[in-house]
């Protein structure tokens, strides 16, 4: 189940999102609205939910959250964006990567 998280994720939402992959949650993060969608099989599933809710494509990036270690990995196919100077799965811009990590930690409580 994919949830859009605008505040702190509830334990129930985290359990729902973990049902898909078990040990981690695939996320799409809107860096402008500071929203996180998580719980899909693919980052693109989460991205689609944010886009349907009004997010702009240029603002949505893919990441993974690992609750056991409270770590974030900013690597996803949806991050391949040559027009935005990101030519790999990994987010190249350290400031953008840090923003995404901060948003994820805010939403999932670290």
Residue frames as qw, qx, qy, qz and C-alpha x, y, z in Angstrom:
[[0.000, 0.889, 0.458, 0.000, 0.00, 0.00, 0.00],
 [0.413, 0.308, -0.006, 0.857, 1.32, 3.43, -0.95],
 [0.263, -0.821, -0.417, 0.287, 0.88, 6.25, 1.52],
 [0.286, 0.683, -0.040, 0.671, 1.57, 9.96, 1.08],
 [0.586, -0.517, -0.399, 0.479, 3.25, 11.22, 4.22],
 [0.136, 0.807, 0.083, 0.569, 2.95, 14.95, 4.88],
 [0.425, -0.764, 0.322, -0.365, 3.73, 14.82, 8.61],
 [0.222, -0.442, 0.858, -0.141, 5.16, 12.07, 10.76],
 [0.596, 0.032, -0.725, -0.343, 4.45, 8.56, 9.52],
 [0.732, -0.395, 0.285, -0.477, 2.36, 6.52, 11.94],
 [0.358, -0.324, 0.876, -0.004, 3.46, 3.03, 12.99],
 [0.693, 0.380, 0.579, -0.202, 0.49, 1.65, 11.02],
 [0.533, 0.806, -0.133, -0.220, 1.57, 3.46, 7.85],
 [0.015, -0.659, 0.747, 0.086, 5.12, 2.15, 8.25],
 [0.546, -0.040, 0.830, -0.105, 3.81, -1.42, 8.68],
 [0.684, 0.612, 0.314, -0.241, 1.62, -1.03, 5.59],
 [0.382, 0.835, -0.355, -0.173, 4.53, 0.27, 3.52],
 [0.208, -0.530, 0.822, 0.012, 6.86, -2.49, 4.72],
 [0.797, 0.158, 0.528, -0.246, 4.44, -5.19, 3.55],
 [0.693, 0.684, -0.136, -0.184, 5.63, -4.78, -0.04],
 [0.583, 0.594, -0.516, 0.203, 9.38, -5.42, 0.40],
 [0.850, -0.340, -0.376, 0.140, 9.73, -6.42, 4.04],
 [0.684, -0.350, -0.169, 0.617, 13.00, -4.80, 5.09],
 [0.197, -0.261, 0.082, 0.941, 12.91, -1.44, 3.35],
 [0.343, 0.743, 0.502, -0.279, 10.52, 1.02, 1.73],
 [0.395, 0.267, 0.413, 0.776, 10.81, 2.48, -1.76],
 [0.035, -0.736, -0.364, 0.570, 10.00, 6.17, -1.71],
 [0.339, 0.581, 0.286, 0.683, 9.37, 9.14, -3.95],
 [0.338, -0.573, -0.334, 0.667, 10.18, 12.46, -2.30],
 [0.221, 0.838, 0.287, 0.408, 8.79, 15.83, -3.37],
 [0.549, -0.104, -0.265, 0.786, 11.53, 18.21, -2.29],
 [0.046, -0.371, -0.105, -0.922, 9.40, 21.35, -2.78],
 [0.617, -0.488, -0.204, -0.582, 6.32, 20.25, -0.84],
 [0.094, -0.421, 0.801, -0.416, 8.37, 18.04, 1.52],
 [0.870, -0.015, 0.138, -0.472, 6.05, 15.09, 0.86],
 [0.073, -0.350, 0.927, 0.110, 7.00, 11.43, 0.80],
 [0.874, 0.090, -0.083, -0.470, 5.09, 8.65, -0.94],
 [0.013, -0.461, 0.885, -0.058, 6.16, 5.16, 0.03],
 [0.656, -0.018, 0.663, -0.361, 5.23, 1.53, -0.16],
 [0.774, 0.508, -0.115, -0.361, 5.22, 0.66, -3.85],
 [0.934, 0.007, 0.257, 0.248, 7.07, -2.16, -5.58],
 [0.597, 0.326, 0.160, 0.716, 8.88, 0.44, -7.67],
 [0.193, -0.361, -0.166, 0.897, 9.86, 4.04, -7.08],
 [0.106, -0.122, -0.497, -0.853, 7.79, 4.91, -10.15],
 [0.333, -0.551, -0.754, -0.129, 4.66, 3.65, -8.38],
 [0.345, -0.620, -0.396, 0.582, 5.26, 6.12, -5.56],
 [0.154, -0.178, 0.248, 0.940, 6.19, 8.85, -8.02],
 [0.144, -0.372, -0.691, -0.603, 2.88, 8.35, -9.86],
 [0.339, -0.677, -0.632, 0.165, 0.92, 8.82, -6.63],
 [0.281, -0.536, -0.126, 0.786, 2.69, 12.12, -5.93],
 [0.060, -0.001, 0.479, 0.876, 2.18, 13.32, -9.50],
 [0.225, -0.533, -0.739, -0.343, -1.53, 12.49, -9.27],
 [0.370, -0.712, -0.472, 0.366, -1.65, 14.52, -6.03],
 [0.140, 0.983, 0.113, 0.033, -0.21, 17.57, -7.80],
 [0.558, -0.590, 0.335, 0.478, 3.57, 17.27, -7.40],
 [0.478, 0.802, -0.265, -0.241, 5.76, 18.45, -10.27],
 [0.960, 0.196, -0.108, 0.170, 8.01, 15.89, -11.98],
 [0.439, 0.644, -0.361, 0.513, 11.13, 18.03, -11.56],
 [0.330, -0.627, 0.417, -0.569, 10.63, 18.03, -7.77],
 [0.920, -0.224, 0.175, -0.271, 10.16, 14.27, -7.25],
 [0.284, 0.594, -0.751, 0.051, 13.16, 12.01, -6.61],
 [0.906, -0.143, -0.365, -0.159, 13.54, 8.35, -5.69],
 [0.033, -0.563, 0.705, -0.430, 15.04, 6.96, -2.50],
 [0.732, -0.225, -0.642, -0.046, 14.87, 3.98, -0.15],
 [0.355, -0.636, 0.402, -0.555, 14.45, 4.01, 3.62],
 [0.644, 0.028, -0.749, 0.152, 15.85, 1.21, 5.77],
 [0.538, -0.716, -0.044, -0.441, 14.07, 1.33, 9.14],
 [0.902, -0.312, -0.193, 0.228, 16.41, -1.12, 10.89],
 [0.629, -0.086, -0.052, 0.771, 19.36, 1.25, 10.44],
 [0.043, 0.885, 0.286, -0.365, 17.37, 4.46, 9.85],
 [0.312, -0.369, 0.457, 0.747, 19.34, 5.08, 6.68],
 [0.562, 0.717, 0.184, -0.368, 18.37, 6.55, 3.34],
 [0.509, -0.099, 0.614, 0.595, 19.74, 5.51, -0.05],
 [0.357, 0.703, 0.048, -0.614, 19.16, 7.99, -2.89],
 [0.074, -0.273, 0.821, 0.495, 19.33, 5.58, -5.80],
 [0.561, 0.445, 0.620, -0.320, 16.53, 4.94, -8.30],
 [0.428, 0.324, 0.629, 0.562, 15.71, 4.71, -11.99],
 [0.079, 0.897, 0.422, 0.105, 13.48, 7.77, -11.63],
 [0.359, -0.803, 0.103, 0.464, 16.61, 9.76, -10.75],
 [0.538, 0.068, 0.508, 0.669, 18.02, 9.42, -14.29],
 [0.186, 0.909, 0.339, -0.156, 17.52, 13.01, -15.44],
 [0.611, 0.125, 0.199, 0.756, 20.04, 14.34, -17.92],
 [0.061, 0.743, 0.274, 0.608, 18.05, 17.59, -18.31],
 [0.493, -0.847, 0.006, -0.200, 18.44, 18.16, -14.57],
 [0.218, 0.725, -0.611, 0.231, 22.15, 17.26, -14.68],
 [0.619, -0.341, 0.662, -0.250, 21.64, 13.88, -12.98],
 [0.601, 0.452, -0.556, -0.354, 23.03, 11.21, -15.28],
 [0.294, 0.155, -0.930, 0.157, 22.98, 8.22, -12.94],
 [0.554, -0.492, -0.655, -0.151, 20.69, 6.30, -10.62],
 [0.503, -0.435, -0.410, 0.624, 22.39, 7.98, -7.65],
 [0.034, 0.976, 0.201, 0.072, 21.53, 11.61, -6.93],
 [0.680, 0.311, -0.129, 0.651, 24.73, 13.46, -7.77],
 [0.034, -0.695, 0.096, -0.712, 24.03, 16.79, -6.08],
 [0.400, -0.079, -0.751, 0.520, 25.09, 16.50, -2.42],
 [0.210, -0.007, 0.292, -0.933, 22.76, 19.34, -1.36],
 [0.681, -0.041, -0.331, -0.652, 19.75, 17.67, -2.99],
 [0.649, -0.030, -0.755, 0.087, 20.73, 14.31, -1.49],
 [0.179, -0.028, -0.637, 0.749, 20.97, 15.89, 1.97],
 [0.437, -0.040, 0.040, -0.898, 17.58, 17.58, 1.52],
 [0.745, -0.059, -0.532, -0.399, 15.99, 14.24, 0.64],
 [0.527, -0.035, -0.758, 0.382, 17.65, 12.50, 3.59],
 [0.053, -0.022, 0.447, -0.893, 16.43, 15.27, 5.92],
 [0.602, -0.064, -0.166, -0.779, 12.84, 15.02, 4.63],
 [0.737, -0.061, -0.660, -0.133, 12.81, 11.23, 4.99],
 [0.381, -0.033, -0.708, 0.594, 14.20, 11.44, 8.53],
 [0.277, -0.064, 0.229, -0.931, 11.60, 14.09, 9.41],
 [0.704, -0.049, -0.307, -0.639, 8.75, 11.94, 8.13],
 [0.838, -0.077, -0.540, -0.031, 9.95, 8.66, 9.63],
 [0.568, -0.788, 0.111, -0.211, 11.32, 10.10, 12.88],
 [0.808, 0.202, -0.366, 0.415, 14.97, 9.77, 13.50]]
